Amino acid sequence: MSDSNDPTLAQQATSTALLTTVPTDGVPVATDDVADDVARVTEEFGPPKRTIALVLIAAVGMYVMAMSLGTALSLRVAGVAPETKDLLYSRIVSVGALLMLVVIPVAGALSDRTVSRFGRRRPWILGCLVVSLAAAVVVGTSANPLALGAAYVIAVVAMQAGFNAYAVIPVEAVPDQMRARVMGVMGLFGALAYSAGTYLTGALVTRPLLLMTVPILLALFTSIPLLALYRDPAKRRSEVPALDLKEMAAGFVVNPRKHPDFGWTWLARLLAGIAMAALLTYFVYFLIDGLGVPLTEVGSKAGLLTLISAPVSIIFFTGSGWLSDKIGRRKPFVAAAAVIMGAGLVIGAMSHSFAMFVVAWLVFAVGQAMYLTVDLALCASVLPNRSDAGKDMAVFGLALNIPNILVPAVAPAILAIGGGGNYPLLWLIAAALCVLGAGIMPLIRGVR
């Protein structure tokens, strides 16, 4: 039986007819248009409820992988080169993030143009994760800094390309009025996965091969239902954008004058990404250098932080997405979230004990949960062209990847001010930029 005859379709159309949503012009959509959106998505991608279930099952492993590879690398580098860990880690992360600037948009654009009989997204998810796993084996078995660094760059870029292909699915295959809630649950999974991933990497710190490969294996395992059951429509060549390399390269830069909402949203995301990178990239080393936590205990301490913040994240990931959909507003939530993240960074900058840093971590977790939930829905609302969703969402992904170049490149110089270990200055600068991003929200005119 075809999915278009699924009895849940009528139930979904009936229930969603009571809702309204907000398109890119900021005007509430009529309930008939909402039902039409559900019907359109169902016809092309299958019942939204089934798609959401498959996406969330895959999210368990995908987010553990995405959230733990950076921590795994920091622990691996600290074990291989304890005296030069800051510099080596920064260089590896910077090179990886720099390569992503080119590879991720290209992968997203090629995903949009894929005409495989298995669909556009599934081949990229599977292929990229397999490449990432192979490279992670080298990271886990090599003690040579050059080989380790090169392999990690391949692993993390392939992982991110696969994760981005996965992340396009809820953008194109979930109706707009359901999207923020789905993003909220995905963000919740991300918060829980970060906690689980931190404990996982801490437990595997003495077993480097497993440290680097288990997160990717878990992502592959939980993605099996999505890869097997998701209706990823096979497109004909006439239905996808033309593979014009010159035009495709030009399309990587969305003209902010032609699409100002896209430009302002991207810039605000970049500033928030700097805040996230400043805290999440260096908090492990702050625990070691700033608070004196031994290397053998830093994994458990980091895991405790994520475990403590998990209930807070649960509330704000799910609650902010639901409330944003309910009242039809995105910008107030994103602005408030950026300010809260800035406050968390300020508290972290003043921390002189683990207990005080816990407070900073919790405050930051509130803001980050709100931001990552509603910001994704905001990004989806300002896409210039639905047919280029993979490429354009990858461009939005760059706003979070570029800070992984900027922060590690600049941070060593900032940290060296005043004799070294100047994490307070780094985090205060990041807090100021994060609050500046909140001030950009009124400039986005087409979304409420």
C-alpha positions as CSV (number, residue, x, y, z in Angstrom):
1,M,0.0,0.0,0.0
2,S,1.3,3.4,-0.9
3,D,2.0,5.9,1.9
4,S,-0.5,8.3,0.4
5,N,-3.2,5.9,1.6
6,D,-1.9,5.7,5.1
7,P,-4.8,6.5,7.5
8,T,-2.6,8.6,9.7
9,L,-2.5,11.2,6.9
10,A,-6.1,12.2,7.5
11,Q,-5.5,12.4,11.2
12,Q,-2.4,14.6,10.7
13,A,-4.3,16.9,8.3
14,T,-7.2,17.2,10.8
15,S,-5.0,18.0,13.8
16,T,-2.7,20.3,12.0
17,A,-5.6,22.3,10.5
18,L,-6.0,23.7,14.0
19,L,-2.5,25.2,13.9
20,T,-1.0,28.2,12.2
21,T,2.5,28.7,11.1
22,V,4.8,31.7,10.1
23,P,6.3,31.8,6.7
24,T,9.2,34.0,5.6
25,D,7.0,37.1,5.3
26,G,6.0,36.9,8.9
27,V,2.3,36.7,8.2
28,P,0.3,33.8,9.7
29,V,-0.6,31.1,7.2
30,A,-4.3,30.1,6.8
31,T,-5.2,26.7,8.2
32,D,-6.0,25.4,4.7
33,D,-2.4,26.2,3.7
34,V,-1.2,24.3,6.7
35,A,-3.1,21.2,5.7
36,D,-1.8,21.6,2.1
37,D,1.7,21.8,3.5
38,V,1.2,18.5,5.4
39,A,-0.3,16.9,2.3
40,R,2.5,18.1,0.1
41,V,5.2,16.7,2.4
42,T,3.4,13.4,2.9
43,E,3.0,12.9,-0.9
44,E,6.7,13.4,-1.5
45,F,8.4,12.1,1.6
46,G,5.9,9.9,3.3
47,P,3.9,10.5,6.5
48,P,5.6,13.1,8.7
49,K,5.1,11.1,11.9
50,R,7.1,8.2,10.4
51,T,9.8,10.5,9.1
52,I,10.1,12.3,12.5
53,A,10.4,8.9,14.3
54,L,13.2,7.7,11.9
55,V,15.0,11.1,12.3
56,L,14.8,10.9,16.1
57,I,16.1,7.3,16.3
58,A,19.0,8.3,14.1
59,A,19.6,11.4,16.3
60,V,20.6,9.3,19.2
61,G,23.8,8.1,17.6
62,M,24.3,11.0,15.2
63,Y,24.5,13.5,18.1
64,V,26.7,11.3,20.2
65,M,29.1,11.2,17.3
66,A,28.9,14.9,16.5
67,M,29.2,16.0,20.1
68,S,31.9,13.7,21.2
69,L,34.5,13.6,18.4
70,G,36.0,17.0,19.5
71,T,36.3,15.9,23.1
72,A,37.8,12.6,22.0
73,L,40.4,14.5,20.0
74,S,41.3,16.7,22.9
75,L,41.8,13.7,25.2
76,R,43.8,11.9,22.4
77,V,46.0,14.9,21.9
78,A,46.5,15.4,25.6
79,G,47.7,11.8,25.8
80,V,50.0,11.9,22.8
81,A,51.5,15.4,23.3
82,P,50.7,16.7,26.9
83,E,53.2,19.5,26.7
84,T,52.0,21.0,23.4
85,K,48.4,19.9,23.6
86,D,46.9,23.5,23.2
87,L,48.9,24.3,20.1
88,L,48.5,20.9,18.4
89,Y,44.8,20.7,19.2
90,S,44.2,24.3,17.9
91,R,46.0,23.6,14.6
92,I,44.2,20.3,14.0
93,V,40.8,21.9,14.7
94,S,41.6,25.0,12.6
95,V,42.7,23.0,9.6
96,G,39.6,20.8,9.8
97,A,37.3,23.8,10.1
98,L,39.0,25.6,7.2
99,L,38.6,22.6,5.0
100,M,34.9,22.4,5.9
101,L,34.4,25.9,4.5
102,V,34.9,24.3,1.0
103,V,33.9,20.7,1.5
104,I,30.6,21.1,3.4
105,P,28.9,23.4,0.9
106,V,30.1,21.3,-2.0
107,A,28.8,18.2,-0.4
108,G,25.5,19.9,0.3
109,A,25.2,21.1,-3.2
110,L,26.1,17.7,-4.6
111,S,23.6,16.1,-2.3
112,D,20.9,18.4,-3.8
113,R,21.9,17.2,-7.2
114,T,22.2,13.5,-6.5
115,V,20.0,11.4,-8.7
116,S,20.7,8.0,-7.2
117,R,17.8,5.5,-7.0
118,F,18.4,5.5,-3.2
119,G,17.5,9.2,-3.0
120,R,19.6,12.3,-2.4
121,R,20.4,12.2,1.3
122,R,20.8,8.5,2.3
123,P,23.9,7.8,0.0
124,W,25.7,10.8,1.5
125,I,24.9,9.8,5.1
126,L,26.1,6.3,4.7
127,G,29.1,7.0,2.5
128,C,30.4,9.9,4.6
129,L,30.1,8.0,7.9
130,V,32.0,5.0,6.4
131,V,34.9,7.3,5.3
132,S,34.8,9.0,8.8
133,L,35.1,5.6,10.5
134,A,38.1,4.6,8.4
135,A,39.9,7.8,9.2
136,A,39.1,7.5,12.9
137,V,40.8,4.1,13.0
138,V,44.1,5.9,12.0
139,V,43.6,8.6,14.7
140,G,43.1,5.9,17.3
141,T,46.2,3.9,16.3
142,S,48.8,6.5,15.3
143,A,50.9,8.4,17.8
144,N,52.5,10.5,15.1
145,P,51.1,14.1,15.4
146,L,51.1,14.7,11.7
147,A,49.3,11.4,10.8
148,L,46.9,11.8,13.7
149,G,46.0,15.3,12.7
150,A,45.6,14.6,9.0
151,A,43.4,11.6,9.7
152,Y,41.3,13.5,12.2
153,V,40.7,16.3,9.6
154,I,39.4,13.7,7.2
155,A,37.3,12.0,9.9
156,V,35.6,15.2,11.1
157,V,35.0,16.7,7.6
158,A,33.4,13.4,6.4
159,M,31.4,13.2,9.6
160,Q,30.1,16.7,9.3
161,A,29.2,16.2,5.6
162,G,27.2,13.1,6.6
163,F,25.6,14.9,9.5
164,N,24.6,17.8,7.3
165,A,22.9,15.5,4.8
166,Y,21.0,14.0,7.7
167,A,20.0,17.4,9.1
168,V,18.4,18.4,5.8
169,I,15.8,15.7,6.2
170,P,13.7,17.5,9.0
171,V,14.0,20.7,7.0
172,E,12.5,19.4,3.8
173,A,10.4,16.4,5.0
174,V,8.7,17.9,8.1
175,P,5.9,20.5,7.7
176,D,6.8,24.0,8.8
177,Q,4.4,24.2,11.7
178,M,5.9,21.0,13.3
179,R,9.5,21.9,12.6
180,A,10.5,23.8,15.7
181,R,9.2,21.1,18.0
182,V,11.1,18.5,16.1
183,M,14.3,20.6,16.2
184,G,13.7,21.0,19.9
185,V,13.5,17.2,20.5
186,M,16.6,16.8,18.3
187,G,18.4,19.4,20.3
188,L,17.3,17.6,23.5
189,F,18.8,14.4,22.1
190,G,21.9,16.5,21.4
191,A,22.1,17.6,25.0
192,L,21.7,14.1,26.3
193,A,24.1,12.8,23.7
194,Y,26.7,15.3,24.7
195,S,26.5,14.0,28.3
196,A,26.6,10.4,27.2
197,G,29.4,11.1,24.7
198,T,31.5,12.9,27.4
199,Y,31.1,9.9,29.7
200,L,31.8,7.6,26.8
201,T,35.0,9.3,25.8
202,G,36.1,9.6,29.5
203,A,35.6,5.9,29.9
204,L,37.6,5.1,26.7
205,V,40.4,7.5,27.2
206,T,42.9,4.7,27.8
207,R,41.7,2.8,24.8
208,P,42.4,5.2,21.9
209,L,41.1,3.0,19.1
210,L,37.7,2.6,20.7
211,L,37.8,6.3,21.9
212,M,37.8,7.4,18.2
213,T,35.6,4.8,16.5
214,V,32.8,3.9,18.9
215,P,30.9,7.2,18.5
216,I,30.9,6.7,14.7
217,L,29.9,3.1,14.9
218,L,27.0,4.1,17.2
219,A,25.8,6.7,14.6
220,L,25.9,4.1,11.9
221,F,23.9,1.7,14.0
222,T,21.1,4.1,15.0
223,S,20.9,5.3,11.4
224,I,20.0,1.9,10.0
225,P,16.2,2.4,10.3
226,L,16.4,5.8,8.6
227,L,18.6,4.4,5.8
228,A,16.3,1.5,5.3
229,L,12.8,3.0,5.8
230,Y,12.9,6.7,5.0
231,R,11.2,7.6,1.7
232,D,14.1,9.6,0.2
233,P,12.6,10.5,-3.2
234,A,14.7,9.5,-6.2
235,K,14.9,12.6,-8.4
236,R,15.3,12.8,-12.1
237,R,18.0,15.0,-13.5
238,S,15.4,17.4,-14.7
239,E,14.1,17.8,-11.1
240,V,17.4,18.9,-9.5
241,P,19.5,22.0,-10.0
242,A,21.9,21.7,-12.9
243,L,25.4,20.6,-12.1
244,D,27.1,23.8,-13.3
245,L,30.3,24.1,-11.3
246,K,30.7,27.8,-11.9
247,E,27.1,28.6,-11.0
248,M,27.3,26.2,-8.0
249,A,30.4,27.9,-6.7
250,A,28.8,31.3,-7.1
251,G,25.7,30.0,-5.2
252,F,27.7,29.2,-2.1
253,V,27.6,32.9,-1.2
254,V,24.0,34.0,-0.8
255,N,23.8,37.7,-1.7
256,P,22.9,39.4,1.5
257,R,21.6,42.4,-0.4
258,K,19.2,40.3,-2.3
259,H,18.3,38.1,0.7
260,P,18.9,40.3,3.7
261,D,17.1,38.1,6.1
262,F,19.4,35.2,5.2
263,G,22.4,37.4,5.7
264,W,21.5,38.8,9.1
265,T,20.5,35.4,10.3
266,W,23.8,34.0,9.2
267,L,25.8,36.7,10.9
268,A,23.9,36.3,14.2
269,R,24.5,32.6,14.0
270,L,28.2,33.2,13.4
271,L,28.5,35.4,16.5
272,A,26.6,32.8,18.6
273,G,28.9,30.1,17.1
274,I,32.0,32.0,18.4
275,A,30.5,31.9,21.9
276,M,29.8,28.2,21.7
277,A,33.3,27.4,20.3
278,A,35.0,29.6,22.9
279,L,33.4,27.6,25.8
280,L,33.1,24.1,24.3
281,T,36.5,24.0,22.7
282,Y,38.4,25.1,25.8
283,F,36.4,24.1,28.8
284,V,38.3,20.8,29.1
285,Y,41.6,22.6,29.2
286,F,40.2,25.2,31.6
287,L,39.3,22.3,34.0
288,I,42.9,21.1,33.7
289,D,44.8,24.4,33.8
290,G,42.4,26.8,35.5
291,L,40.9,24.5,38.1
292,G,43.6,21.9,38.5
293,V,41.6,18.8,37.5
294,P,43.9,15.9,36.8
295,L,43.8,14.4,33.3
296,T,42.6,11.1,34.6
297,E,39.5,12.9,36.2
298,V,38.7,15.4,33.6
299,G,36.5,13.0,31.6
300,S,34.3,12.3,34.6
301,K,34.2,16.0,35.6
302,A,33.1,16.9,32.0
303,G,30.6,14.1,32.1
304,L,29.2,15.4,35.4
305,L,28.8,18.9,33.9
306,T,26.7,17.5,31.0
307,L,24.7,15.2,33.3
308,I,23.8,18.1,35.6
309,S,22.8,20.3,32.7
310,A,20.7,17.5,31.0
311,P,17.4,18.3,32.9
312,V,17.8,22.0,32.1
313,S,18.4,21.2,28.5
314,I,15.4,18.9,28.4
315,I,13.1,21.7,29.6
316,F,14.4,24.3,27.3
317,F,15.0,22.3,24.2
318,T,11.4,20.9,24.2
319,G,9.7,23.9,25.8
320,S,11.2,26.6,23.7
321,G,10.5,24.8,20.4
322,W,6.9,24.1,21.4
323,L,6.3,27.7,22.6
324,S,7.9,29.1,19.5
325,D,5.6,27.1,17.3
326,K,2.6,27.9,19.5
327,I,3.0,31.7,19.4
328,G,4.5,31.8,15.9
329,R,7.6,33.7,16.9
330,R,11.3,32.9,16.4
331,K,13.4,36.1,16.9
332,P,12.6,36.9,20.6
333,F,13.6,33.3,21.5
334,V,16.9,33.5,19.5
335,A,17.8,37.0,21.0
336,A,17.0,35.9,24.6
337,A,19.0,32.8,24.1
338,A,22.1,34.7,22.9
339,V,22.0,37.0,25.9
340,I,21.7,34.1,28.3
341,M,24.7,32.4,26.6
342,G,26.6,35.6,27.1
343,A,25.7,35.6,30.8
344,G,27.0,32.1,31.1
345,L,30.3,33.0,29.6
346,V,30.7,36.0,32.0
347,I,30.0,33.7,35.0
348,G,32.5,31.2,33.6
349,A,35.1,33.9,33.2
350,M,34.8,34.7,37.0
351,S,34.8,31.1,38.1
352,H,37.5,30.1,40.6
353,S,36.0,26.8,41.7
354,F,34.3,23.8,40.0
355,A,31.0,24.6,41.8
356,M,31.0,28.1,40.3
357,F,31.8,26.8,36.9
358,V,28.8,24.4,37.2
359,V,26.6,27.5,37.6
360,A,28.2,29.0,34.5
361,W,27.7,25.8,32.6
362,L,24.0,25.6,33.6
363,V,23.3,29.2,32.5
364,F,25.0,28.6,29.2
365,A,23.1,25.3,28.7
366,V,19.8,27.2,29.0
367,G,20.8,29.7,26.3
368,Q,22.3,27.1,24.1
369,A,19.2,24.8,24.3
370,M,16.9,27.7,23.3
371,Y,19.3,28.9,20.6
372,L,19.9,25.6,18.8
373,T,16.2,24.8,18.9
374,V,14.6,28.0,17.5
375,D,17.6,29.2,15.4
376,L,17.3,26.1,13.2
377,A,13.6,26.9,12.6
378,L,14.6,30.5,11.9
379,C,17.2,29.4,9.4
380,A,14.7,27.2,7.6
381,S,12.3,30.1,7.4
382,V,14.7,32.4,5.5
383,L,16.0,29.9,2.9
384,P,16.0,31.6,-0.5
385,N,15.2,28.4,-2.5
386,R,13.7,25.2,-1.3
387,S,15.3,23.2,-4.1
388,D,18.7,24.2,-2.8
389,A,17.9,23.4,0.8
390,G,21.0,21.1,1.2
391,K,23.4,23.7,0.0
392,D,21.8,26.6,1.9
393,M,21.6,24.7,5.1
394,A,25.3,23.8,4.6
395,V,26.0,27.6,4.2
396,F,24.2,28.1,7.6
397,G,26.3,25.3,8.9
398,L,29.4,27.3,8.0
399,A,28.3,30.0,10.5
400,L,29.0,27.4,13.2
401,N,32.1,25.9,11.5
402,I,33.9,29.2,10.9
403,P,34.2,29.8,14.6
404,N,36.1,26.5,14.8
405,I,38.7,28.3,12.6
406,L,38.6,31.7,14.2
407,V,38.5,30.7,17.8
408,P,41.4,28.2,17.8
409,A,43.4,30.6,15.6
410,V,43.0,33.6,17.9
411,A,42.5,31.9,21.2
412,P,46.2,31.0,21.9
413,A,47.2,34.7,21.6
414,I,44.4,35.7,23.9
415,L,45.1,32.9,26.4
416,A,48.8,34.0,26.5
417,I,48.0,37.5,27.7
418,G,49.0,38.0,31.3
419,G,51.2,35.0,31.6
420,G,49.0,32.3,30.0
421,G,45.7,30.6,30.7
422,N,43.7,33.7,30.3
423,Y,40.4,32.0,29.8
424,P,38.4,34.9,31.4
425,L,39.4,37.3,28.7
426,L,38.6,34.8,25.9
427,W,35.1,34.2,27.4
428,L,34.4,37.8,28.0
429,I,35.1,38.7,24.4
430,A,32.9,35.8,23.2
431,A,30.1,37.0,25.6
432,A,30.2,40.5,24.0
433,L,30.0,39.1,20.5
434,C,27.1,36.8,21.5
435,V,25.1,39.7,22.9
436,L,25.9,41.7,19.7
437,G,24.3,38.9,17.8
438,A,21.1,39.3,19.8
439,G,21.0,42.9,18.7
440,I,20.8,41.8,15.1
441,M,17.4,40.1,15.4
442,P,15.3,43.3,14.8
443,L,17.1,43.6,11.4
444,I,15.5,40.4,10.2
445,R,12.2,41.7,8.7
446,G,10.5,38.7,7.2
447,V,10.2,36.5,10.3
448,R,8.5,37.3,13.5
